[in-house]
Amino acid sequence: MDFKLPDIGEGIHEGEVVKWLVKEGDAVKEDQPIVQVMTDKATVEIPAPTSGRIGKIHAAEGKTALVGSVLVSIETAGATPAKAVSAVAAASTKVAPANGPAKVGTDTMIAREVVRAAVEAQAAVVAPAARKVNGKVLAAPATRKLAREMGVEIGIVAGSGPNGRVTKDDLKRFVTAPTKVMPATHAPTAIAASAGDERVPLRGLRKIIAEAMHRSKSTAAHYTYVEEVDVTELVNFRNSAKKFAEQRGARLTYLPFIIKAVVAGLKEFPYVNASLDDAAGEIVLKKSYHIGVAAATDEGLMVPVVKDCDKKGILQIAKELDDLANRTRSKRATRDELRGSTFTITSLGSLGGLFATPIINYPEVAIMGVHKIVKRPWCVGDQIVPRDIMLLSLSLDHRVVDGAVGAQFMNRVVEILQDPKLLLLE
């Protein structure tokens, strides 16, 4: 039998083969891990769908395989697989270094019961949607996401599903048809190497980051708004509260205060806590406040997510931030902890510089850059006094957030950071 790359879910349509755990000629048992595949910043182990012997490996390590393409041929002596695997669940996320072997958590779940649960969960994701309303194209959320990633206008794809519903297979047939019309793209640039230059394959997490940044910059209409903040009162309050926090097991930084100020702003200006569904022609206003915090790791940038920040206090957020950052850098964060953000904060203060223009974590519509606090002369009334000043840079998607709304949102955040007592009223 030919075993194809299963649909792992959440709109993922390809994965990089990181490492084969078997070789041609090896005997395998059903549910035995046979290959490690990286998708969406996570490396997961894919189990064998049936017992047999590895006949031919079709996807080499380091190559990208599309969902539905043949990974490996398994000789089963005519036996029919006990079940068809269409999804894989991973309990913990381990990121494979770009130039080294993959490391996968020892608690990765590959048992038959877990795979079955993942199949049921995926079935729920792609369950039939409501009938066509007001001319809207029928398609599942995962199919719409795949269409956006493929650069396909879903409205011009003929649907083969019930009531003309567009499926993932319809999209794949559309882009591979001889008469397909694709958006104009720049031809790949060939770089001539000089003597002594080194070529490093663009793969793994680095490739995922490159694709995500390119998609964001080529899709969202970026603009950046920068503001100065007098955080003297915040510095004083944080310094006085550090011992209190330590006694309760929390390392108190400025980030929890910034997160709470951002949440207050998002509540007042909901279009900043949103995404644009291009396929449906709708702006999705998020009702949850899940804040992603960019974290530098040895392999590249990752974004762990603090969920439901509107329901948590400063100390709880501080504890979660520390825990998430440590487990992300040590490759122990779960897949669920690296997805689902509605707004992202990237903190560059420890690295210096004046300010940056951060790239939106698409499909979000906003990201805030937090920069270092410096002592500067500042006008307070008629006097010039030393104050602690910080710069904030807010990048927004102008398709959704106009400049005036972006400025008002920033002003609300600044107001709270300059007078942290206002957090008591939130």
C-alpha positions in Angstrom: 0.0 0.0 0.0 1.0 3.6 -0.6 0.9 5.6 2.6 0.2 9.3 2.0 0.9 12.3 4.2 -2.2 12.5 6.3 -4.3 15.7 6.8 -3.0 16.9 10.2 -5.6 19.6 10.3 -6.0 23.4 10.8 -5.4 24.1 7.1 -2.0 22.6 7.0 -1.3 21.4 3.5 2.3 20.4 3.5 5.1 19.3 5.8 8.9 18.9 5.8 10.2 15.4 6.2 12.7 15.9 9.1 13.8 12.3 9.8 12.9 8.8 8.9 12.7 6.5 11.9 12.8 3.4 9.6 14.6 2.3 6.5 13.6 0.4 3.4 13.3 -3.3 4.3 12.4 -2.7 7.9 9.4 -4.5 9.4 6.9 -2.2 11.1 3.9 -2.6 13.3 0.7 -0.7 13.2 1.0 2.6 15.1 4.8 2.4 15.2 6.3 5.9 14.6 8.0 5.8 11.2 8.7 9.4 10.3 9.1 12.9 11.8 7.4 15.7 9.9 7.6 19.4 10.7 4.4 21.5 10.2 3.5 24.9 11.6 6.6 25.1 13.9 6.0 21.7 15.4 7.6 18.3 14.7 5.2 15.4 15.0 5.7 11.7 14.7 3.5 10.0 12.2 2.7 6.3 12.9 2.4 3.4 10.4 -1.3 2.8 9.4 -0.7 -0.9 9.3 1.8 -3.7 10.0 4.1 -4.7 7.2 7.5 -4.1 5.6 8.9 -0.8 4.4 9.1 -1.2 0.6 10.1 2.2 -0.8 10.6 5.6 0.8 9.3 8.3 -1.6 9.9 11.5 0.4 13.6 12.1 1.3 14.6 13.9 4.4 14.7 17.7 4.0 12.0 17.6 1.3 8.6 19.1 1.5 5.6 16.8 1.0 2.1 17.9 0.2 -0.8 16.5 2.1 -2.0 13.5 0.0 1.3 12.8 -1.6 2.9 9.4 -1.1 5.4 9.2 1.8 6.2 5.5 1.7 5.1 2.2 0.2 4.4 -0.5 2.8 4.3 -4.2 1.8 1.4 -5.7 3.6 1.2 -9.1 1.9 -2.3 -8.3 0.6 -3.6 -7.3 4.1 -6.1 -4.5 4.3 -5.2 -1.8 6.9 -7.2 -2.0 10.1 -7.9 1.8 9.8 -7.0 4.7 7.6 -5.0 7.4 9.4 -6.1 10.9 8.4 -4.7 12.9 11.4 -1.9 12.8 13.9 -2.0 14.2 17.5 1.1 15.4 19.3 1.0 16.1 23.0 4.1 18.2 23.0 5.9 20.3 20.4 9.5 19.8 19.6 11.2 21.9 17.0 13.8 20.4 14.8 17.0 22.4 14.4 17.6 23.5 10.8 21.0 21.8 10.6 20.6 18.9 13.0 18.4 15.9 14.0 14.9 16.4 15.1 14.1 16.1 18.8 10.6 15.0 19.6 9.1 15.0 23.1 9.0 11.6 24.9 5.4 12.2 25.8 4.3 12.5 22.2 1.0 10.5 21.9 0.9 8.0 19.1 -1.4 5.3 20.6 -4.3 4.1 18.5 -6.9 5.7 20.8 -5.2 9.1 20.4 -5.0 8.9 16.7 -8.7 8.0 16.6 -9.5 11.0 18.7 -7.5 13.2 16.4 -9.4 11.9 13.4 -12.7 12.7 15.1 -11.5 16.2 16.0 -10.4 16.8 12.4 -13.7 15.5 11.1 -15.4 18.2 13.3 -13.2 20.9 11.8 -14.2 20.0 8.2 -17.9 19.2 9.0 -20.3 20.6 6.4 -21.1 24.2 6.9 -24.5 26.0 6.6 -26.2 26.3 3.2 -25.2 29.2 0.9 -26.4 32.5 2.3 -26.4 35.9 0.6 -24.2 34.5 -2.2 -21.4 33.4 0.1 -19.3 30.5 -1.1 -19.8 27.3 0.9 -16.5 26.0 2.3 -15.1 24.9 5.6 -12.8 27.3 7.6 -9.8 25.0 7.0 -10.5 25.1 3.3 -10.8 28.9 3.3 -7.4 29.1 5.1 -5.8 26.7 2.6 -7.2 28.9 -0.3 -5.6 32.0 1.2 -2.3 30.3 1.7 -2.3 29.0 -1.9 -3.2 32.4 -3.2 -6.5 31.2 -4.7 -9.7 33.2 -4.9 -12.1 30.6 -3.6 -15.1 32.1 -5.4 -13.8 31.0 -8.8 -13.2 27.4 -7.8 -15.9 24.9 -8.8 -17.1 23.0 -5.7 -17.7 19.2 -5.9 -19.2 18.9 -2.4 -22.8 19.0 -1.3 -24.6 22.1 -2.5 -21.5 23.2 -4.5 -19.3 23.2 -1.4 -15.6 23.8 -2.2 -13.3 21.2 -0.7 -9.5 20.9 -0.3 -9.4 18.5 -3.2 -11.2 21.0 -5.4 -8.5 23.6 -4.5 -5.7 21.1 -5.3 -7.3 20.2 -8.6 -7.7 23.9 -9.5 -4.1 24.8 -8.9 -2.7 21.8 -10.8 -5.1 22.1 -13.8 -3.3 22.9 -17.1 -5.5 26.0 -17.6 -5.0 27.4 -14.1 -4.6 31.1 -13.6 -2.3 32.0 -10.7 -1.4 35.4 -9.3 1.7 36.9 -10.8 4.8 36.3 -8.7 8.4 37.2 -8.9 10.6 34.6 -10.3 13.0 33.1 -7.8 16.3 34.9 -7.8 19.5 32.8 -8.3 22.4 34.0 -6.2 25.9 33.5 -7.6 28.2 32.2 -4.9 31.8 33.5 -4.6 34.7 31.5 -3.4 34.5 30.7 0.3 30.7 31.4 0.5 28.6 28.8 2.4 25.2 27.6 1.3 22.8 26.6 4.1 19.5 24.9 3.1 16.4 27.0 3.9 14.5 24.4 5.8 12.8 23.6 9.1 11.7 26.5 11.3 13.7 29.0 9.3 11.7 28.1 6.2 8.4 28.4 8.1 9.4 31.8 9.4 10.4 33.0 5.9 7.1 31.9 4.4 5.0 33.4 7.2 6.8 36.8 7.0 6.5 36.9 3.2 2.8 36.1 3.4 2.2 38.8 6.0 4.1 41.5 4.1 2.6 40.6 0.8 -1.0 40.4 2.2 -1.5 42.9 5.0 -1.3 46.6 4.2 1.3 47.5 6.9 1.7 50.8 8.6 3.5 51.6 11.9 2.6 54.1 14.5 5.2 55.1 17.1 4.7 56.7 20.5 6.7 57.8 23.5 5.6 56.7 26.9 6.5 58.2 30.3 6.7 55.0 32.4 8.2 56.5 35.5 5.3 55.6 37.7 5.2 52.1 36.2 9.0 51.7 37.0 8.5 52.8 40.5 5.5 50.6 41.1 7.1 47.5 39.6 10.3 48.1 41.7 8.2 48.3 44.9 6.2 45.2 44.0 9.0 42.9 43.0 9.6 41.5 46.4 5.9 40.9 46.9 5.8 39.1 43.6 8.8 37.0 44.4 7.3 35.8 47.6 4.4 34.5 45.6 6.6 32.7 43.0 6.4 35.3 40.3 9.2 37.2 38.5 7.7 40.6 37.8 8.7 42.2 34.6 7.1 45.1 32.7 5.5 42.7 30.2 2.4 41.7 32.3 1.5 45.3 32.8 1.9 46.0 29.0 -0.3 42.9 28.3 -3.1 44.2 30.6 -2.9 47.6 29.1 -3.1 46.2 25.6 -6.2 44.1 26.6 -7.9 47.2 27.9 -7.2 48.9 24.6 -8.5 45.9 22.6 -11.7 45.9 24.5 -12.3 49.5 23.6 -11.2 49.1 20.0 -12.3 45.7 18.8 -11.1 46.1 15.3 -7.5 45.8 16.5 -8.4 42.4 18.0 -9.5 41.0 14.6 -8.7 39.1 11.5 -9.8 39.6 7.9 -11.4 36.6 6.2 -10.6 37.5 2.5 -12.4 34.5 1.1 -15.7 35.4 2.9 -15.2 39.1 2.6 -15.7 39.5 6.4 -13.8 41.0 9.3 -13.8 38.6 12.3 -13.9 40.5 15.6 -12.3 38.2 18.2 -14.1 37.9 21.5 -11.1 36.3 23.3 -7.9 38.0 24.3 -5.1 35.6 23.6 -1.8 37.5 23.6 1.2 36.1 21.7 4.7 37.0 22.9 7.5 36.6 20.5 10.4 34.6 22.0 13.8 34.1 20.4 15.1 30.6 20.4 18.3 28.9 19.1 16.4 27.9 16.0 14.4 31.1 15.3 11.5 33.2 16.5 8.5 31.5 18.1 5.3 32.9 19.6 4.0 31.2 22.7 0.5 32.4 23.6 -1.0 33.5 27.0 -4.7 32.6 26.7 -7.6 34.6 28.2 -5.5 37.5 29.5 -8.6 39.5 30.3 -9.5 36.9 33.0 -6.0 36.8 34.6 -4.2 39.1 37.0 -0.7 40.5 36.7 1.0 37.8 38.9 -0.7 35.0 37.1 0.3 36.3 33.7 3.9 36.8 35.0 4.1 33.2 36.1 2.7 31.9 32.8 5.1 34.1 30.8 8.1 32.7 32.6 6.9 29.1 32.2 6.0 29.5 28.5 9.2 31.2 27.6 11.3 28.6 29.4 9.5 25.6 27.8 9.5 27.3 24.4 13.2 27.8 24.4 13.8 24.2 25.7 11.4 22.9 23.0 8.8 21.6 25.5 5.9 23.9 24.7 2.8 22.1 23.4 1.4 22.8 20.0 -1.7 24.4 21.5 0.5 26.9 23.4 2.0 28.1 20.1 -1.2 29.0 18.3 -4.4 30.9 18.7 -3.1 34.4 19.4 -5.4 37.4 18.6 -2.7 40.1 19.1 1.1 39.8 19.4 3.7 41.7 21.4 7.4 41.6 20.5 9.8 42.9 23.1 13.2 44.2 21.9 14.1 46.3 24.9 17.0 44.1 26.1 18.7 44.3 22.7 18.8 48.1 22.5 18.0 50.2 19.5 15.5 53.1 19.2 12.5 51.3 17.7 11.6 48.8 15.1 8.7 48.3 12.7 7.5 44.8 13.5 5.8 42.5 11.0 2.2 41.5 11.7 1.7 38.0 12.9 -0.7 37.2 10.1 -3.7 36.7 10.0 -3.8 39.1 13.0 -4.1 42.8 12.2 -1.8 44.3 14.7 1.5 43.7 16.6 3.2 45.9 19.2 7.0 46.4 19.5 8.2 47.2 23.1 11.5 48.9 23.4 14.1 49.7 26.1 13.4 52.2 28.9 15.8 55.1 29.0 16.3 58.0 31.4 15.6 61.2 29.5 15.0 64.9 30.3 11.2 65.4 30.1 8.9 68.4 30.4 6.5 68.1 33.3 4.5 71.3 33.4 7.0 74.1 33.2 9.9 72.0 34.5 12.4 69.7 32.8 12.9 66.6 35.0 14.5 63.2 34.5 11.9 60.6 33.6 11.8 57.0 32.4 10.8 56.9 28.8 9.9 54.0 26.6 9.0 53.8 22.9 6.2 51.7 21.6 5.8 50.8 17.9 2.4 49.5 16.7 2.2 47.9 13.2 -1.4 47.6 11.8 -3.2 46.2 8.8 -4.7 49.3 7.1 -7.3 47.1 5.4 -8.9 46.7 8.8 -7.6 49.4 11.1 -7.5 53.1 10.0 -4.8 55.4 11.2 -7.2 57.2 13.6 -8.3 54.0 15.2 -4.7 52.8 15.6 -3.7 56.1 17.2 -6.7 56.0 19.6 -5.8 52.4 20.6 -2.2 53.4 21.2 -3.3 56.4 23.2 -5.4 54.2 25.5 -2.4 51.8 26.1 -0.1 54.8 26.8 -2.6 56.3 29.2 -2.6 53.1 31.3 1.1 52.6 31.2 1.7 56.2 32.4 -0.7 55.7 35.3 -0.7 52.0 36.2 -3.3 52.5 38.9 -5.9 52.6 36.1 -5.4 48.9 35.8 -7.4 48.6 39.0 -10.4 49.9 37.1 -10.2 47.2 34.4 
